[in-house]
Amino acid sequence: MSDSLPFWKRKSLSAMTRAEWESLCDGCGRCCLHKIRDDETEEIHFTNVACRMLDTQGCGCRDYANRKDHVPDCVQLKAKMLPALDWLPPTCAYHLLARGGDLPEWHPLVTGDPESVHRAGISVRGRAVPEREAGALEDHVVEWPGRWPARSRKGGRAPRAAGSLGRKAG
């Protein structure tokens, strides 16, 4: 493949450097929202309740390097894990690339602007409730984090890839 292509189009997820891997995160914060798995159906339900480490305005972890010290069950994503994960938001770059898709037009690697994810309405900014203020998770079940917006605010459509990009979450 041509070296003129961006790294995410010429490298597999497992071949990326740590810096390339980390740069795939668009900073939306959706993966840092609490989820509830239905014991009977196994269905995933997103909530709008943010992990206590998520800065709900900046949409980044308050202590990313040491997050597992604060939240022991925080998941450190790895390429080999991606096929089995059913709780990543459909807009997630890791999710999209693992299924043969591309980065969406509002992704900061495409736009060169870390604010583009917020302007496109993809992030949790203005929609997340801090964990310490939330109360019962069941009272905060929402659909938007588990769905791809029909159109981003910039008019883009969801990128398509081989296989389903849909989610079971309601």
SVG drawing of the C-alpha trace seen along z (x, -y; Angstrom):
<svg xmlns="http://www.w3.org/2000/svg" viewBox="-35 -23 40 38">
<polyline fill="none" stroke="black" stroke-width="0.4" points="0.0,0.0 1.1,-3.5 2.9,-5.4 0.8,-8.4 -2.3,-6.9 -3.0,-7.7 -1.7,-5.1 -5.2,-3.8 -5.7,-2.9 -2.4,-1.1 -1.8,0.6 -3.8,3.2 -4.8,2.3 -2.3,4.7 0.5,3.2 0.0,-0.3 2.4,-2.0 1.1,-3.0 0.9,-6.6 -1.1,-5.7 -3.4,-3.4 -4.1,-6.1 -4.7,-8.7 -7.6,-6.7 -9.7,-7.7 -11.8,-10.6 -12.4,-11.8 -16.1,-11.4 -16.3,-9.8 -19.1,-7.4 -17.1,-4.4 -16.8,-5.9 -20.5,-5.9 -21.8,-3.2 -23.7,-0.4 -26.1,2.1 -26.2,5.7 -29.6,7.4 -29.1,10.7 -31.8,12.4 -31.3,11.1 -27.6,10.1 -28.6,6.9 -26.5,3.8 -28.1,0.6 -26.1,-2.6 -26.7,-5.2 -25.8,-8.8 -23.8,-8.3 -20.1,-9.0 -17.3,-7.2 -16.0,-9.2 -12.7,-9.7 -14.3,-11.3 -14.1,-15.0 -17.6,-15.5 -16.7,-18.8 -13.3,-17.9 -14.5,-14.2 -11.1,-12.8 -10.0,-10.8 -8.8,-12.9 -5.9,-10.5 -5.6,-8.3 -2.1,-6.9 -3.3,-5.8 -7.0,-5.1 -6.9,-1.5 -5.6,-2.6 -8.9,-4.6 -11.2,-2.3 -9.8,1.3 -12.4,2.6 -11.5,-0.1 -10.8,1.8 -7.6,1.2 -8.5,1.8 -6.4,4.1 -6.8,5.1 -7.3,8.7 -10.2,7.9 -12.3,5.9 -14.2,8.7 -15.7,9.9 -16.6,6.5 -20.3,5.7 -20.4,2.5 -18.3,0.1 -20.4,-2.7 -20.9,-2.3 -19.1,-5.6 -15.9,-4.3 -12.9,-4.3 -11.6,-1.0 -15.0,0.6 -15.2,-0.8 -11.7,0.1 -11.9,3.6 -14.9,4.2 -13.2,2.9 -14.7,-0.6 -13.0,-4.0 -12.9,-7.0 -15.9,-9.3 -15.5,-12.8 -15.7,-14.4 -12.9,-12.4 -10.0,-14.6 -7.5,-12.6 -9.5,-13.5 -10.3,-17.1 -7.1,-17.9 -9.3,-19.5 -10.0,-17.9 -13.2,-19.9 -14.7,-18.4 -16.1,-15.4 -18.0,-17.8 -19.3,-20.1 -20.6,-17.0 -22.7,-16.1 -21.0,-12.8 -19.4,-13.4 -21.0,-13.2 -20.3,-16.9 -23.4,-18.5 -25.2,-15.1 -23.3,-13.1 -24.2,-13.0 -21.3,-12.7 -21.3,-9.3 -21.4,-10.9 -24.6,-12.9 -26.5,-10.1 -28.2,-7.8 -29.5,-4.6 -28.1,-3.7 -31.5,-2.3 -32.9,-5.8 -30.4,-7.0 -30.8,-4.5 -30.6,-6.4 -30.4,-5.3 -28.1,-7.9 -24.7,-6.5 -25.5,-3.2 -26.6,-4.6 -25.0,-6.3 -26.7,-9.7 -28.7,-9.6 -26.7,-12.5 -23.9,-14.3 -24.4,-18.0 -22.0,-18.4 -24.3,-16.4 -22.2,-13.2 -23.6,-9.7 -22.4,-6.7 -19.5,-5.0 -20.3,-1.5 -18.1,1.6 -18.4,5.2 -20.6,6.8 -23.0,5.1 -22.1,1.9 -25.4,1.9 -25.8,2.6 -28.2,4.5 -28.5,1.7 -31.8,0.0"/>
</svg>
